[in-house]
Amino acid sequence: MAGTNSLNKIGFWETFVDSLKIFFNRLGLFAPILVIFLVASFGINYLGQRLVFMSFEAGMVQIWLMNGIYILISLISFVLAAYQALAMIKASNETLKGKKIDFTEAFSYGLKNLWRGMITMFRQFWYVFWVAVLPVIILLVVFVVMGALNGINGVVYDADTTVVAQGLLNADVDPGEIEDISLGSGVINLGEGHGVSFKDPYLAASMITQYLMGGLGIVLVIWMLFFLILRGIRSMFAMYVLVDQGKSWTAALKGSIELTKGNFWKIFWFMFLYWIILMGFMVLMMILGMGGPRSMVLVLIHNFIVMFLSTGFVVVFMNKIYLALKA
C-alpha cells in the first residue's frame, strides 16, 4: 500500500511539536468539542459514583435498579466517546489538510455519523480484546477444573515435616511435638519426625497446582499483552479511515490494518513516547499540587487539563501520523 514506508519520512519530535502548535492555534475549534465531552463525562462519572455509595445502604431491588442505571450510564459514556472521536477527528483532519471548518460543522458531523462511529468503535474494541481476553477465560476454566478435580480426589504429597508444619500452620512448630492434625476432611499424620503424607481437598490449590497455575498465568499474561499491543496498533486508525475516506465500519478496520503494515514498530515507538510524556506531565502536576492544600477545584482543574490533552491533543497527533501513512 502507498503508506507502507511513508512514516519514516517524519520524526517523533517533529510530529509532536507540529501537532501541539496546531492544537493550540486552533483551540477555539477543538475546545468546545472537548468541553461538551468532558463536562458530560464528569457528570456521568459523578452520578455513577453516587450510585455506588447509595448501593451500600440499599436493598436487593434497589441494587438491581442501580445496576441497570449503571449499565445505562456506561452506554451513555460510550455514545459520548464516539461523538467526541468523530467530531475531533473531523475537525483535526480538515485542519491538517488546510481546509476551513468551524465548530458547528464538526459538531454536526459527529451527530450525523454517531451510529457509524459507535459500530466502528465497538468493532475495533472487539477486534482487539476478544483475542486478548481469551487467555483470561482459559485461565479461569483451568482453575475451576483443577480445583474441582482436586476437591473431589484430594492430593497426596510426601514432604519434610518442618516444611509442612510451617506451611500449613504458618508458624515455627516442632514436628516432633505433633502427632495428629485434623484439617478439613483429611488427616495429617507426622510419623517419627521424618515425613508426612496427607490428603485434603482444601489443599488442592497449593504446591504443584500453584506452580502450574503460576506458570500458565505468566504465559497467558504475556499472550494477552502481546495481542493487546499488536491488535491495538493495527486497528488504531479505523475511526480516522471512517472519517477521512467515508468507508463502512468493516472497510475502515481493514483500511487501518493495511495502513499499519510495515510500520508497526515506528507507530509503537511514537505512541510509547507520547504516553511517556503524558505520564511525566501528570506526575509533574501531582508534585506541584503537593506543595499546598489540594482543594476540589484544583483537583478538577488538574483532571480537566490532563483529559484535555489525553483526549484532545492525541487526536491531532494521531491524525498527523495517519495522514503520513496515507500519503
TORKOL-4160 file (C-alpha; in steps of 0.2 Angstrom, whole numbers, padded with zeros to 4 digits, m for minus):
327
<pt num="1" X="0000" Y="0000" Z="0000"/>
<pt num="2" X="0006" Y="0018" Z="m0003"/>
<pt num="3" X="0008" Y="0022" Z="0016"/>
<pt num="4" X="0019" Y="0007" Z="0019"/>
<pt num="5" X="0035" Y="0017" Z="0022"/>
<pt num="6" X="0030" Y="0035" Z="0022"/>
<pt num="7" X="0030" Y="0037" Z="0041"/>
<pt num="8" X="0049" Y="0035" Z="0040"/>
<pt num="9" X="0050" Y="0052" Z="0032"/>
<pt num="10" X="0045" Y="0061" Z="0049"/>
<pt num="11" X="0052" Y="0060" Z="0066"/>
<pt num="12" X="0043" Y="0059" Z="0083"/>
<pt num="13" X="0048" Y="0077" Z="0089"/>
<pt num="14" X="0043" Y="0085" Z="0073"/>
<pt num="15" X="0026" Y="0077" Z="0073"/>
<pt num="16" X="0024" Y="0080" Z="0092"/>
<pt num="17" X="0028" Y="0099" Z="0091"/>
<pt num="18" X="0019" Y="0102" Z="0075"/>
<pt num="19" X="0003" Y="0094" Z="0082"/>
<pt num="20" X="0005" Y="0104" Z="0098"/>
<pt num="21" X="0006" Y="0120" Z="0088"/>
<pt num="22" X="m0009" Y="0116" Z="0078"/>
<pt num="23" X="m0019" Y="0110" Z="0093"/>
<pt num="24" X="m0016" Y="0127" Z="0102"/>
<pt num="25" X="m0018" Y="0138" Z="0087"/>
<pt num="26" X="m0035" Y="0130" Z="0083"/>
<pt num="27" X="m0040" Y="0129" Z="0101"/>
<pt num="28" X="m0056" Y="0139" Z="0098"/>
<pt num="29" X="m0061" Y="0125" Z="0086"/>
<pt num="30" X="m0056" Y="0110" Z="0097"/>
<pt num="31" X="m0061" Y="0117" Z="0115"/>
<pt num="32" X="m0080" Y="0117" Z="0113"/>
<pt num="33" X="m0080" Y="0099" Z="0107"/>
<pt num="34" X="m0069" Y="0094" Z="0121"/>
<pt num="35" X="m0078" Y="0104" Z="0134"/>
<pt num="36" X="m0095" Y="0096" Z="0129"/>
<pt num="37" X="m0087" Y="0079" Z="0131"/>
<pt num="38" X="m0078" Y="0082" Z="0147"/>
<pt num="39" X="m0092" Y="0091" Z="0156"/>
<pt num="40" X="m0104" Y="0077" Z="0151"/>
<pt num="41" X="m0092" Y="0063" Z="0156"/>
<pt num="42" X="m0088" Y="0071" Z="0173"/>
<pt num="43" X="m0107" Y="0072" Z="0176"/>
<pt num="44" X="m0110" Y="0054" Z="0171"/>
<pt num="45" X="m0095" Y="0048" Z="0182"/>
<pt num="46" X="m0101" Y="0058" Z="0197"/>
<pt num="47" X="m0118" Y="0051" Z="0195"/>
<pt num="48" X="m0110" Y="0033" Z="0194"/>
<pt num="49" X="m0100" Y="0036" Z="0210"/>
<pt num="50" X="m0116" Y="0042" Z="0219"/>
<pt num="51" X="m0125" Y="0026" Z="0214"/>
<pt num="52" X="m0110" Y="0016" Z="0221"/>
<pt num="53" X="m0111" Y="0024" Z="0238"/>
<pt num="54" X="m0130" Y="0023" Z="0238"/>
<pt num="55" X="m0130" Y="0004" Z="0235"/>
<pt num="56" X="m0121" Y="0001" Z="0251"/>
<pt num="57" X="m0137" Y="0005" Z="0261"/>
<pt num="58" X="m0150" Y="m0001" Z="0248"/>
<pt num="59" X="m0160" Y="m0017" Z="0247"/>
<pt num="60" X="m0159" Y="m0030" Z="0234"/>
<pt num="61" X="m0172" Y="m0022" Z="0222"/>
<pt num="62" X="m0164" Y="m0005" Z="0223"/>
<pt num="63" X="m0147" Y="m0013" Z="0220"/>
<pt num="64" X="m0153" Y="m0021" Z="0204"/>
<pt num="65" X="m0161" Y="m0005" Z="0199"/>
<pt num="66" X="m0145" Y="0004" Z="0202"/>
<pt num="67" X="m0135" Y="m0009" Z="0192"/>
<pt num="68" X="m0147" Y="m0006" Z="0177"/>
<pt num="69" X="m0144" Y="0013" Z="0179"/>
<pt num="70" X="m0126" Y="0010" Z="0179"/>
<pt num="71" X="m0126" Y="0000" Z="0163"/>
<pt num="72" X="m0136" Y="0014" Z="0155"/>
<pt num="73" X="m0123" Y="0026" Z="0161"/>
<pt num="74" X="m0110" Y="0016" Z="0153"/>
<pt num="75" X="m0119" Y="0016" Z="0137"/>
<pt num="76" X="m0121" Y="0035" Z="0138"/>
<pt num="77" X="m0102" Y="0036" Z="0141"/>
<pt num="78" X="m0099" Y="0025" Z="0125"/>
<pt num="79" X="m0110" Y="0037" Z="0115"/>
<pt num="80" X="m0101" Y="0052" Z="0121"/>
<pt num="81" X="m0084" Y="0044" Z="0117"/>
<pt num="82" X="m0090" Y="0040" Z="0099"/>
<pt num="83" X="m0096" Y="0058" Z="0097"/>
<pt num="84" X="m0080" Y="0066" Z="0104"/>
<pt num="85" X="m0069" Y="0055" Z="0092"/>
<pt num="86" X="m0080" Y="0059" Z="0077"/>
<pt num="87" X="m0080" Y="0077" Z="0080"/>
<pt num="88" X="m0062" Y="0079" Z="0085"/>
<pt num="89" X="m0056" Y="0068" Z="0070"/>
<pt num="90" X="m0066" Y="0078" Z="0058"/>
<pt num="91" X="m0060" Y="0095" Z="0065"/>
<pt num="92" X="m0042" Y="0090" Z="0065"/>
<pt num="93" X="m0042" Y="0081" Z="0049"/>
<pt num="94" X="m0049" Y="0096" Z="0039"/>
<pt num="95" X="m0037" Y="0107" Z="0049"/>
<pt num="96" X="m0022" Y="0097" Z="0044"/>
<pt num="97" X="m0027" Y="0097" Z="0026"/>
<pt num="98" X="m0028" Y="0116" Z="0026"/>
<pt num="99" X="m0047" Y="0116" Z="0024"/>
<pt num="100" X="m0058" Y="0128" Z="0034"/>
<pt num="101" X="m0070" Y="0120" Z="0047"/>
<pt num="102" X="m0079" Y="0128" Z="0062"/>
<pt num="103" X="m0086" Y="0120" Z="0077"/>
<pt num="104" X="m0104" Y="0119" Z="0071"/>
<pt num="105" X="m0098" Y="0108" Z="0056"/>
<pt num="106" X="m0088" Y="0096" Z="0067"/>
<pt num="107" X="m0102" Y="0095" Z="0080"/>
<pt num="108" X="m0115" Y="0092" Z="0066"/>
<pt num="109" X="m0104" Y="0078" Z="0058"/>
<pt num="110" X="m0102" Y="0070" Z="0075"/>
<pt num="111" X="m0121" Y="0069" Z="0077"/>
<pt num="112" X="m0125" Y="0063" Z="0060"/>
<pt num="113" X="m0112" Y="0049" Z="0059"/>
<pt num="114" X="m0114" Y="0044" Z="0078"/>
<pt num="115" X="m0121" Y="0027" Z="0074"/>
<pt num="116" X="m0107" Y="0023" Z="0061"/>
<pt num="117" X="m0094" Y="0029" Z="0074"/>
<pt num="118" X="m0102" Y="0018" Z="0088"/>
<pt num="119" X="m0102" Y="0002" Z="0077"/>
<pt num="120" X="m0084" Y="0006" Z="0071"/>
<pt num="121" X="m0078" Y="0009" Z="0089"/>
<pt num="122" X="m0087" Y="m0007" Z="0095"/>
<pt num="123" X="m0079" Y="m0017" Z="0081"/>
<pt num="124" X="m0062" Y="m0010" Z="0085"/>
<pt num="125" X="m0064" Y="m0015" Z="0103"/>
<pt num="126" X="m0070" Y="m0032" Z="0099"/>
<pt num="127" X="m0056" Y="m0035" Z="0087"/>
<pt num="128" X="m0043" Y="m0030" Z="0100"/>
<pt num="129" X="m0050" Y="m0038" Z="0115"/>
<pt num="130" X="m0058" Y="m0055" Z="0111"/>
<pt num="131" X="m0041" Y="m0062" Z="0107"/>
<pt num="132" X="m0033" Y="m0054" Z="0122"/>
<pt num="133" X="m0047" Y="m0059" Z="0134"/>
<pt num="134" X="m0046" Y="m0077" Z="0128"/>
<pt num="135" X="m0031" Y="m0081" Z="0140"/>
<pt num="136" X="m0041" Y="m0075" Z="0155"/>
<pt num="137" X="m0056" Y="m0086" Z="0150"/>
<pt num="138" X="m0044" Y="m0101" Z="0148"/>
<pt num="139" X="m0035" Y="m0097" Z="0165"/>
<pt num="140" X="m0052" Y="m0097" Z="0174"/>
<pt num="141" X="m0058" Y="m0113" Z="0166"/>
<pt num="142" X="m0042" Y="m0122" Z="0170"/>
<pt num="143" X="m0043" Y="m0115" Z="0188"/>
<pt num="144" X="m0061" Y="m0121" Z="0190"/>
<pt num="145" X="m0057" Y="m0138" Z="0183"/>
<pt num="146" X="m0041" Y="m0141" Z="0193"/>
<pt num="147" X="m0050" Y="m0135" Z="0209"/>
<pt num="148" X="m0065" Y="m0147" Z="0206"/>
<pt num="149" X="m0054" Y="m0162" Z="0202"/>
<pt num="150" X="m0043" Y="m0159" Z="0217"/>
<pt num="151" X="m0058" Y="m0155" Z="0228"/>
<pt num="152" X="m0065" Y="m0172" Z="0224"/>
<pt num="153" X="m0050" Y="m0183" Z="0224"/>
<pt num="154" X="m0038" Y="m0174" Z="0236"/>
<pt num="155" X="m0019" Y="m0173" Z="0234"/>
<pt num="156" X="m0006" Y="m0184" Z="0241"/>
<pt num="157" X="0011" Y="m0177" Z="0245"/>
<pt num="158" X="0027" Y="m0183" Z="0253"/>
<pt num="159" X="0037" Y="m0169" Z="0261"/>
<pt num="160" X="0048" Y="m0164" Z="0275"/>
<pt num="161" X="0039" Y="m0162" Z="0292"/>
<pt num="162" X="0046" Y="m0145" Z="0296"/>
<pt num="163" X="0041" Y="m0138" Z="0279"/>
<pt num="164" X="0023" Y="m0145" Z="0280"/>
<pt num="165" X="0021" Y="m0139" Z="0298"/>
<pt num="166" X="0027" Y="m0121" Z="0294"/>
<pt num="167" X="0017" Y="m0120" Z="0278"/>
<pt num="168" X="0001" Y="m0127" Z="0285"/>
<pt num="169" X="0001" Y="m0119" Z="0302"/>
<pt num="170" X="0010" Y="m0103" Z="0297"/>
<pt num="171" X="0021" Y="m0105" Z="0312"/>
<pt num="172" X="0038" Y="m0112" Z="0318"/>
<pt num="173" X="0032" Y="m0128" Z="0325"/>
<pt num="174" X="0042" Y="m0143" Z="0331"/>
<pt num="175" X="0036" Y="m0158" Z="0321"/>
<pt num="176" X="0041" Y="m0170" Z="0335"/>
<pt num="177" X="0028" Y="m0162" Z="0346"/>
<pt num="178" X="0014" Y="m0166" Z="0334"/>
<pt num="179" X="0005" Y="m0182" Z="0332"/>
<pt num="180" X="m0011" Y="m0179" Z="0323"/>
<pt num="181" X="m0018" Y="m0164" Z="0314"/>
<pt num="182" X="m0036" Y="m0164" Z="0308"/>
<pt num="183" X="m0038" Y="m0152" Z="0293"/>
<pt num="184" X="m0054" Y="m0151" Z="0284"/>
<pt num="185" X="m0059" Y="m0168" Z="0279"/>
<pt num="186" X="m0041" Y="m0175" Z="0279"/>
<pt num="187" X="m0029" Y="m0180" Z="0292"/>
<pt num="188" X="m0010" Y="m0176" Z="0293"/>
<pt num="189" X="0000" Y="m0190" Z="0302"/>
<pt num="190" X="0018" Y="m0185" Z="0307"/>
<pt num="191" X="0027" Y="m0201" Z="0309"/>
<pt num="192" X="0044" Y="m0202" Z="0318"/>
<pt num="193" X="0048" Y="m0184" Z="0313"/>
<pt num="194" X="0054" Y="m0188" Z="0296"/>
<pt num="195" X="0040" Y="m0187" Z="0284"/>
<pt num="196" X="0022" Y="m0184" Z="0281"/>
<pt num="197" X="0008" Y="m0189" Z="0270"/>
<pt num="198" X="m0009" Y="m0180" Z="0269"/>
<pt num="199" X="m0025" Y="m0180" Z="0259"/>
<pt num="200" X="m0036" Y="m0164" Z="0260"/>
<pt num="201" X="m0047" Y="m0156" Z="0247"/>
<pt num="202" X="m0044" Y="m0139" Z="0254"/>
<pt num="203" X="m0025" Y="m0140" Z="0249"/>
<pt num="204" X="m0028" Y="m0143" Z="0231"/>
<pt num="205" X="m0023" Y="m0126" Z="0226"/>
<pt num="206" X="m0006" Y="m0127" Z="0234"/>
<pt num="207" X="0011" Y="m0133" Z="0229"/>
<pt num="208" X="0010" Y="m0142" Z="0212"/>
<pt num="209" X="m0006" Y="m0134" Z="0207"/>
<pt num="210" X="0000" Y="m0116" Z="0212"/>
<pt num="211" X="0016" Y="m0119" Z="0201"/>
<pt num="212" X="0006" Y="m0125" Z="0187"/>
<pt num="213" X="m0006" Y="m0110" Z="0188"/>
<pt num="214" X="0008" Y="m0098" Z="0191"/>
<pt num="215" X="0017" Y="m0104" Z="0175"/>
<pt num="216" X="0001" Y="m0104" Z="0165"/>
<pt num="217" X="m0004" Y="m0087" Z="0171"/>
<pt num="218" X="0013" Y="m0079" Z="0166"/>
<pt num="219" X="0012" Y="m0087" Z="0148"/>
<pt num="220" X="m0006" Y="m0081" Z="0146"/>
<pt num="221" X="m0002" Y="m0063" Z="0153"/>
<pt num="222" X="0012" Y="m0062" Z="0140"/>
<pt num="223" X="0000" Y="m0068" Z="0127"/>
<pt num="224" X="m0013" Y="m0055" Z="0132"/>
<pt num="225" X="m0001" Y="m0041" Z="0132"/>
<pt num="226" X="0006" Y="m0046" Z="0115"/>
<pt num="227" X="m0011" Y="m0046" Z="0107"/>
<pt num="228" X="m0017" Y="m0030" Z="0115"/>
<pt num="229" X="m0002" Y="m0021" Z="0108"/>
<pt num="230" X="m0002" Y="m0029" Z="0091"/>
<pt num="231" X="m0020" Y="m0028" Z="0088"/>
<pt num="232" X="m0022" Y="m0011" Z="0096"/>
<pt num="233" X="m0009" Y="m0003" Z="0085"/>
<pt num="234" X="m0016" Y="m0012" Z="0069"/>
<pt num="235" X="m0034" Y="m0006" Z="0072"/>
<pt num="236" X="m0030" Y="0011" Z="0080"/>
<pt num="237" X="m0034" Y="0021" Z="0064"/>
<pt num="238" X="m0051" Y="0013" Z="0060"/>
<pt num="239" X="m0060" Y="0029" Z="0065"/>
<pt num="240" X="m0048" Y="0040" Z="0055"/>
<pt num="241" X="m0051" Y="0030" Z="0040"/>
<pt num="242" X="m0070" Y="0031" Z="0043"/>
<pt num="243" X="m0070" Y="0050" Z="0044"/>
<pt num="244" X="m0057" Y="0053" Z="0031"/>
<pt num="245" X="m0062" Y="0041" Z="0017"/>
<pt num="246" X="m0081" Y="0039" Z="0022"/>
<pt num="247" X="m0079" Y="0020" Z="0022"/>
<pt num="248" X="m0090" Y="0007" Z="0031"/>
<pt num="249" X="m0085" Y="0001" Z="0048"/>
<pt num="250" X="m0079" Y="m0016" Z="0041"/>
<pt num="251" X="m0069" Y="m0007" Z="0027"/>
<pt num="252" X="m0062" Y="0006" Z="0040"/>
<pt num="253" X="m0055" Y="m0008" Z="0051"/>
<pt num="254" X="m0047" Y="m0016" Z="0036"/>
<pt num="255" X="m0040" Y="0000" Z="0030"/>
<pt num="256" X="m0032" Y="0003" Z="0047"/>
<pt num="257" X="m0024" Y="m0014" Z="0046"/>
<pt num="258" X="m0017" Y="m0011" Z="0029"/>
<pt num="259" X="m0010" Y="0006" Z="0033"/>
<pt num="260" X="0000" Y="0000" Z="0048"/>
<pt num="261" X="0008" Y="m0015" Z="0039"/>
<pt num="262" X="0027" Y="m0012" Z="0039"/>
<pt num="263" X="0026" Y="0002" Z="0051"/>
<pt num="264" X="0022" Y="m0007" Z="0067"/>
<pt num="265" X="0037" Y="m0003" Z="0077"/>
<pt num="266" X="0038" Y="0015" Z="0071"/>
<pt num="267" X="0020" Y="0018" Z="0077"/>
<pt num="268" X="0023" Y="0009" Z="0093"/>
<pt num="269" X="0038" Y="0020" Z="0096"/>
<pt num="270" X="0028" Y="0036" Z="0093"/>
<pt num="271" X="0014" Y="0031" Z="0104"/>
<pt num="272" X="0026" Y="0025" Z="0118"/>
<pt num="273" X="0035" Y="0041" Z="0118"/>
<pt num="274" X="0019" Y="0051" Z="0118"/>
<pt num="275" X="0012" Y="0041" Z="0133"/>
<pt num="276" X="0029" Y="0043" Z="0142"/>
<pt num="277" X="0027" Y="0062" Z="0140"/>
<pt num="278" X="0009" Y="0062" Z="0146"/>
<pt num="279" X="0013" Y="0052" Z="0161"/>
<pt num="280" X="0028" Y="0064" Z="0165"/>
<pt num="281" X="0016" Y="0079" Z="0164"/>
<pt num="282" X="0004" Y="0070" Z="0175"/>
<pt num="283" X="0017" Y="0067" Z="0188"/>
<pt num="284" X="0024" Y="0085" Z="0187"/>
<pt num="285" X="0006" Y="0091" Z="0190"/>
<pt num="286" X="0004" Y="0080" Z="0205"/>
<pt num="287" X="0021" Y="0086" Z="0213"/>
<pt num="288" X="0017" Y="0104" Z="0210"/>
<pt num="289" X="0000" Y="0101" Z="0219"/>
<pt num="290" X="0008" Y="0093" Z="0234"/>
<pt num="291" X="0015" Y="0110" Z="0240"/>
<pt num="292" X="m0001" Y="0117" Z="0246"/>
<pt num="293" X="m0019" Y="0112" Z="0250"/>
<pt num="294" X="m0027" Y="0101" Z="0237"/>
<pt num="295" X="m0045" Y="0109" Z="0235"/>
<pt num="296" X="m0058" Y="0101" Z="0225"/>
<pt num="297" X="m0056" Y="0115" Z="0212"/>
<pt num="298" X="m0038" Y="0111" Z="0210"/>
<pt num="299" X="m0041" Y="0093" Z="0208"/>
<pt num="300" X="m0054" Y="0096" Z="0195"/>
<pt num="301" X="m0043" Y="0108" Z="0185"/>
<pt num="302" X="m0029" Y="0095" Z="0186"/>
<pt num="303" X="m0040" Y="0082" Z="0179"/>
<pt num="304" X="m0048" Y="0093" Z="0166"/>
<pt num="305" X="m0031" Y="0098" Z="0159"/>
<pt num="306" X="m0025" Y="0080" Z="0159"/>
<pt num="307" X="m0041" Y="0074" Z="0150"/>
<pt num="308" X="m0040" Y="0089" Z="0138"/>
<pt num="309" X="m0023" Y="0084" Z="0132"/>
<pt num="310" X="m0026" Y="0065" Z="0133"/>
<pt num="311" X="m0042" Y="0066" Z="0123"/>
<pt num="312" X="m0040" Y="0081" Z="0113"/>
<pt num="313" X="m0021" Y="0083" Z="0108"/>
<pt num="314" X="m0019" Y="0065" Z="0105"/>
<pt num="315" X="m0032" Y="0065" Z="0091"/>
<pt num="316" X="m0022" Y="0079" Z="0082"/>
<pt num="317" X="m0006" Y="0069" Z="0085"/>
<pt num="318" X="m0013" Y="0053" Z="0078"/>
<pt num="319" X="m0021" Y="0061" Z="0064"/>
<pt num="320" X="m0005" Y="0068" Z="0058"/>
<pt num="321" X="0003" Y="0050" Z="0059"/>
<pt num="322" X="m0012" Y="0044" Z="0049"/>
<pt num="323" X="m0010" Y="0056" Z="0035"/>
<pt num="324" X="0008" Y="0052" Z="0034"/>
<pt num="325" X="0004" Y="0034" Z="0032"/>
<pt num="326" X="m0009" Y="0038" Z="0019"/>
<pt num="327" X="0002" Y="0049" Z="0009"/>
